[in-house]
């Protein structure tokens, strides 16, 4: 059985910068104007993403991409984002989700 990771690539101005990070790490991401789904030239990567700092309405995540065979770190990146409700308003993250994230447990993102 193989694990499949669905990786979200930002659209717009951050799309090319994200693709460039992967290119520098030796992976080619291709975008098609006819699809929302980019392709990557290698399926042998492992991505670890974890919350490293949390505030009331904001969180900072650490993302690391490893070669799945050799376990060599390929690239490390940090991202910061705000928690939003369905209407796009900034809100504190749900307490149960926040506690699970701080413990490093997976959560349902819906």
Secondary structure, DSSP 8 states (H G I E B T S, - for coil): -----------THHHHHHHHHHHHTT--EE--TT-S--EES---EEEEEEEEEE-SSEEEEEEEEEETTT--EEEEEEEEEE-B-TTS-B----HHHHHHHHHT------
